[in-house]
């Protein structure tokens, strides 16, 4: 068995490079595996990016028109369900707003992951 010794500075640089590669690979895997229609977004995101009121979203929930999940008093919706609502013209918005919703949600998730890693 051979024993190889390196300076601690060189080891830390090597470790940083390995972590960067691992992070890149994991991010690529997550991007490829995520089905956009299965992403869950909360009421705030839906109302903000689709430019609809809380009351409109509440009326859709109460009428049973939109599927949702209630977790600790917060409502969540699948992107696929939001798309269906747009296609059926139950929500007056456009696909550009939906794309903004998806893009900003992904950025928000990525930012939260980075905060957790830094703790």
C-alpha positions, 0 to 999 in steps of 0.5 A: 500500500502506498501512502501519499501526502499532500499539503492541506491547502492542496487537499482543500482545493481538491475537496472544493473541486469535488464538491462543485462537481458533485453539486453540478451532477445533483442539480442536473439530475434534479432538473431532468427528473422533475415533471413540471406538472407535479410541482406544488406551489402555494396560494401566494405564488399562484395569486402573484404570478397569475395576477388573480385575487385570493378571493378568486382562488378561494371561490375555485376551492370552495366550488371544488373546481381546483384540486388542492392540498391544505397543510397547516393552513396553507393551500398548495396547488399542482402546476398541472392543475393550474394549467388545466384551469387556464386551458378551461378558461376558469382563470383569466391569465396567460401562459407567460404568467404561468411560465413566470410562476414555474421559473420563479418557483424553481429559483426559490427552491434552489435558493432555499436549498443553498441556504440549507447547505450553508447552515 
